[in-house]
Amino acid sequence: MTITEATSAPSQPALREGKLFIGGVWREASSGERRDVISPATGEVIGSVAVATSEDVDAAVEAARASFESGVWSRLSGRERARIIQKAHDLIRERTEELAQTESADAGKPITFARIVDVEHSALQYEYAASLGHHLDGSVRETPANTHAYVRREPIGVVAAVTPFNFPLILSSTKIAPALIAGNSIVHKPASDTPLSSLLIAQILQDAGVPDGVFNVVTGSGATVGDHLVGHPGVDKVAFTGSTEIGAHAAALAGETLKSFTAELGGNAANIVFADANLDQAIGAVIGAFVFNAGQFCMAGPRLLVERPIYDIVLGILSDAVPGVPFGDVTDPNTVIGPLASRNQLDKVAGLVDMAVAAGATVVTGGKKVELDGGFYYAPTVLSDVTNDNPAVQEEVFGPVLTVQPFDTEEEAIALANSTIYGLASGIQTTNLAKAHRVAARLDAGIVWVNGWALLDPSVPFGGVKKSGWGREYGPEALASYQRTKSIVLSLDEGADQ
């Protein structure tokens, strides 16, 4: 199935052509170079996109800067911007099937999840951002001096939004929606492997009424496009999601010009199952936490910590249940686990599992590549007998792999959970709410889920601690990161108006 066969909306020519979107115009890269887009499910070419040069990045930043300085968007009221962002939300919902089919083909997502997770959560981000546009308030401060002081929240300027391959729609919307409602102009650089939905969003935002130049898309490599964009002196803020290693590199580039930088980086979350947990509920959370999106989820739960009295029971349940999770054809509405996003990612996951086994881990189930339709599939895998220094425990696997470790005490569970360099998410499965509150307070994580996993809402912030990044997405906290604060203090002394 090609993208053109899967979708048929009026904006399809722009998608089929795969051009850059700069200053409201679809254009080829200045070099004329293009890159094939590969389906993770079949390994086949499903389209191609322009490969931007540094000159193209310069043009996109210039277009964004011109639109920002003109005030065509930045000086609109929050309510005026909100009406346009709400229209974008409406268009996303109208084009759910087109977006879902594109995301499924491009990123290898099971079609049901593309519809009810990826498109749905993207739409909710724009809807929530529109609601914030009605409350872009500053504040008045009481001062002891004879002055009147007030604080304005203003757009920060030109934002570079750099997003990864695992959730192209969702992770772009978490940046684009709040950045736009705050009044900024944007240059978006999507992942090289999954660029297609970003082109659709560009068209949707233009159709909704976002002025030319306010939103721009440059497709291409991280080494050329990403680095030049992040380090560009015309960019005021970088919003980055990706691996910890690349995030550190991006932060260093951004630091050269002292621009604002927020980053949501790698994760390696622990899911703690206490002996008093509701096992039916807990097992559902455990399996969903590591197989969702084939484990390519920064907030996945690939480390399972089980209280020793139920350790063997949980292992037995997992060995029976995991092989039965629907796996394979992404066009089948019943499929839960699809392919990894690229052959490189498949090889990385397989290599890490091999390293884990060499270090003493036992494969309970899975542990191998799966030949299926030429796609990049890896069997959902459960590993036991892992020590805490095992590579699969300490490194971010980013695939459908679960390590299982026993613990004896609450203190030991907390220590194990906090024993990696990451701190994005954690989970607790227990019926003892006092214990849940007590343990949650001590976990090094930006978000903790109790008796569930990935319970996300646009109003609830998430983000990392330690090497999982800094800054927050979702909620009013995300909006604040796309604004700058200005204090204005007026003297009330007699004659101050002379």
N, C-alpha and C positions, 0 to 999 in steps of 0.2 A: 504494500500500500504506500503510495506517495502522498505527500502533503496535499498536492493539488487534487488527488482523488478523495482525500479525507474531508476536505473543507470546500466551501463554495460561497463565502460571503462576498459582498461587493468590494472589499478592500484586498481581495486575493491577489491582484496583480502586484501590489507592493510586496506581499509576502513571497510570492513566487520569484520575483526579481531579486529579493534579498539584498536590497541596497542599504546604504547608510541613510540616516534621517538627520539632516542638519539644517537648521534654520527653517524648518517647515517644508523642506524639499527632499525628495528621494533622489539619491545620486550614487554613482559608482565611486569606488575608492579612486584616489588620484593616480594610483599605480595601475589600476585595472585588474588587480589580482583578486581572485576569488578562492574560497575554501569550501570543500564538500561538507555537507552535514550528513552524519551517519546515524542510522536507526540502531539503537542498542538492542532492539528485539530481533533484528535480522542481519545486522552488519551491512546492510545495503545503503547506498546513497539515496537520500530522500530530497535533496535540494542543495543549494549552495548560497553562500552569502559573501558580500564584499569583505575584503581584508583591508582595514583602515591602515593608513600610514600616520606618521607623526604629524604630517601636514594636515591630514584630515582631522586629527584630534585638535590641532590648533584652530581649525575652522569651526569645529563644534564648540570649543570653549569661547571663541570670539562671538559666535551666535548667541550663546547663553549669556555672555557678559553684556552684549548689546541689548538683549531683551530685558535683562535685569535693570540696567542703568536707565532704560527708557521709561520704566515704571509701568509698562503695559500690563504686567502681572504683579510685580512687587508692590505697587502702590494702589492696587485694588483693595477694597475693604475685605475683611475676612469673609463676610457674608456673600460678597460677589464671587470670590474664589470658591466658596462652599457650593454655590449653585452649579458651577462647572464641574467640580469634583464629584458632586452627587450625580450629575449627568454621566460622567465616566463610569461610576458604579452601575448605573442603569444599563449602559451599553455593554459592560462586562457581563451582566446577567443575561441580556438579550443574546449575547454571542457565546454563551456557555459552551455549547457543543463544539463550535469552531475552536475555541481556546483549549478545551479538553482534548480534542483530537490532535491538535498541534502539540500540546504538552506531552501527550502519550507517545506520539511518534518520535518526537525530538528527544525526550528524556527517558523513554522506556517505562513510563508509568502505567500501571493497570488502569484501564479507562474509567472504571468506577471511582477509583481514588482521585483521578485527575478531575472528575466532575465534582465530587462531594467534598474534597479536601482542597485541592490546588486552586480551582476556580472560585469555589465558595469562600475560602479564606482571603483570597485576593480581593474579591468584591467587598467583603466585610471591612478590609483595611481602608478602602476608599470611602465607604459609608461612614466609618468611624472618624476618619480624617475630616470629612465634610461637617460632621457634627462639631468638631473642635473649632472649625472656622467661625462658628457663631459665638465663641467665647475667647477670642484672642485679646485678653485683657491685660493691661499693665496694673500698676498700683500706685497709690499715694502714700508717702511715708511721713510720719510725724517727726519733726526735728525740733530740738530745743532752741535753735537759732531762729531769727526772724526771717524765715525762708519758707517757700513752698516747694517741696520736693516730690517728684514723681518718676516712675520707672516705666520705660517703654520696652516692649519685646518686639524686635525688628527681625526681618529675614537676614540670614547670614551672608547671602550672595550667590555665588555659583557653586553648586554641589556636584561632586563626582560620585556617582553611585556604582560600585563595583560588586558584582554578584556572582555566585558560584553555579555549578551545574546541577545540584541536587534538587533544588526547588526554584526553578527560574521565575515562575509567576509570583509565588508567595514572597520570596526574598527580595524581589525587586519592588513589590508593592509596599513592603515594610519600610522602604526608604523613599520611594517616589511619592507616595500619598502624603506623609507628614511633611516632606520637604516642600511639596507644592502648596499645601494649605498654608504653610508658614510664609509663602511668598517668594521662594527661591526659584532660580532657574537651574536646570539639571543637564548633565551629560552622563548617560548611562552606558556602561561597558558590561555587557552580559558575558557569561562564560563562553569560551570558544566552542565547546562541545554542544551547547544548548542555547543557541541565539534566537530561535524562531519566535517564541512568544513575545520577546521584547519588541519585535517589529509590529506585531499585532497591537500591543499596548500603545506604541507610538501612534498608530493610526486611530485607535480608540480615543486617545487624549486629544488628538487633533479634531476628530469628529465631535468631541464633547465641547470644544471651544477653547482649549488651551492655546494661547497665541503662539505664532511661529517663533522659534528660537528658545522658547521656555523649556521645552523638552527635546532632547537630542539623543540619538543612539549611534554609537560607533562599535562595530563588530570587528574582532580581530584578536590577536594573541595578547596574553598578559605581558610578555616581555617587551613588546613594542607599544601596543595601545595602552595597556594597563599602567605600565611604568611611566609613560609620558604623561598620561592623564593625571595620575596621582601626584606626580612631582611638578605639575604645571603651575607656574606662578599666577596664572589667571584663575585658578580654582581656590575657593575660600574654605571649603570643607570636603573631606573625604568620608564617605560612609561605606565601609568595607565588610563583606562577609566572605570567609574562606578559611583555609587552613591556618594554623598557628604560625607555621614557618613562613608562608607567603604574607600573612598579616604583619609579621615583624618586619619583613622587607618593605612592605607598603608604608608602615609607620615611619620607618627610617627615611624613606623618600619624602613623605609628607612633612616630616620634621625639618627638612632642609629649608623650607619656606615658612615654617611655624604655622601651618594651617591647622584648623580644627580637624580632629580625627576620631572617629568612633569605629569600633571593630567588634564583630561577633565572630569568634574564631572556633577552634576545634573543641570537641567535647569527648568525654569518656565516662558517661554517667553510671553511677552505681544504683541499683535497685535493691533495696533491703527488704527481705521477706521475713517477718518475725513468725514464731511458731503459733501465735494467736491469730494470724491472718485468716480471712475468709479465702480458702484456697482456690475456689472456683473463680472468684473475682481477681485474686492475685495472679493466677496463672494466665488469665486473659491479658492482664496488664503486662506481665513479663514477656509473653510472646509478641504482643503488639509492639512493645518497646524496642525489640531488636530486629523484627522482620519488616516493619513499616518502611516503605520506600527502599526495600532491599537493604535496609540498614544504613543507607546513605542519608543520615539525619544527624545533624550536629547535637541534637538533644536526644539521640537514641539512648537506650539503656543496655549496652553490651556487657555490663558487669553485674552479675546476679550474686547477691550475698544472701545466704539462707541459714537461718538458725538451725543448729545441728540436729535437734530432735526431728525435724521434718526434711532434712537434707536429702536422704535417700528417696523419700516419697516424692519430693519435687523433681528429682532427677528422673525417676521412673515415669512420672506424668509427662515430662518434657520429651523423653525418648519416644513415647507413644504418640504425642500430640503434634510435635513439630513437623514430622514427615507428612502429615496429613493436611498441612496448610496449603490451600490452592496456589499452585506455582506454575508459571509459564506464560501462555499466550496473553499479551496485554490487551487484546481486543475482546477477550472473554470477560463479561461482567462479573464473573465469580472469582477471577484471579486476584490474589492478595499480594503475592511476591512476583515481581517482574525482574528484568535483567539489571545488571549494573550499568552505569552510564557510558562506559567505554571499555575497550579491551585493556587499556592501561590500568583502569580501576579493577577490572577482573583479575589481572595478573598480580596487582598489589595485594588484594585480599587473599588470593590463593597462596602467595608467598608468605604472608604473615601467619596464616594458619599452619603452613609447613614449619615455620620457625617455632611456633607454639608447641607443636607436636615434638619437634626435636628437643625442646626444653623440658619435656616430660608430660605434656598434656595428653589426655585421652579423648578421642573423638567418640562422643555418645551417639551422635547422628550427623549426617552430612559430611563435610570436610572435603568436598571435591567440586570441580567444575562440572557443568551439565551441558552436554551437546544438545541444543534445541534450536532449530530454525536458523542457525548461523548467528544467534545472539550471544550476549555476554552474561551468561547465567552462572550463578554459584548456589549450590544447595544450601538451604538454611542449616546452620551448624551449631551444635552445642558441644562445648569442651569442658571436661571435668579434670580433676587432679592437677589444677593449675596453682602454682605458687604465686605469691604476689609480685615477684620480679619477672614473671613470664611476659614475653613481648605482647601477647594478646591481651594481657591485663593492663599493662602500662602504656601501650600505644593506642592511638585512635584507629580502629580497624576500618570503619566506614564501609561495612558490608554486613550481610546477615549472619553474624557470628556472635555467640553468647558464651562467656566464660562463667562457670559456677564455682563459688567458694563457700565453705561453711564458716560459721562464726559461733562463738559460745556466749558472749556477753554483749550488752548494748555498747559498752566502751569499745570493744573490739570491732563491732560493726561500723561505728563512727570512724575509727582509725583506718580501717580498710577503705571505706568510702572516700576518705579525704587523702588517700595515699598516692594520687597521681598529680601531674602538673596541671590538670584541667579542673574547671569549676563552673560548668555551664548549667547542668541540671542534676537532680537526684530524685529518687523515689523511695517512699516508705509504704509498706503494705502491713497494716496492723489494725486490729479492732480496738486497741487501747489508745484513745485520743490523747490522753496525757503523755503517753510515750511518744506519740506522733509529734506533738508540739515540742517536747523536750529534745528529741533527736533532730528535728528539722532546724531548730535554732543553732545547732552545732555543725551542720553540714556546710562545707565550702561549695556553695552553688548559688547561682543567681535566681533559680526557681526550684522549688521542691514540690513534687506531687504526692499526695497521700491517697492511697487506695484508688489508683488510676495511673495513667501516663499520658503525656502530651495534652493535658487539659488546658488549651490555649484560648484566649479571647483577646480581641484587639485592645480592650481597656486595661489588660493586665501586663505590666512590663516584664520583659525577660532580657537576659544578657549575662555575660560571664564575669567571673572573678579569676584570679591567678592567670594562667596562660590561655584562658578562654576569652580574653578580650576585656574591653571596657566600654561603658556607655550602655544605653538601653534602647530596645525597640519595643513597639506597642505602647499604648497608654500615653498620657500627657507627657511622660518622661521622654518619649521619643520626640515629640514636638519640640520640647525645650532644646534638644540638641541641634535643631535646625534654626535656632533663633540666637540673636545676640542681645545683650542687655545694655540699655543706655539709660543713665540717670540724668535728669534735668532738674537743676536747683535754681529757683528764682528768689532773688532778694526782695523782701517786703519792706525794706527801709524806706522812709520818706525820701522822695527825690530820686528813687531808683529808676523811675521812668523818664528822667530828664536826659 
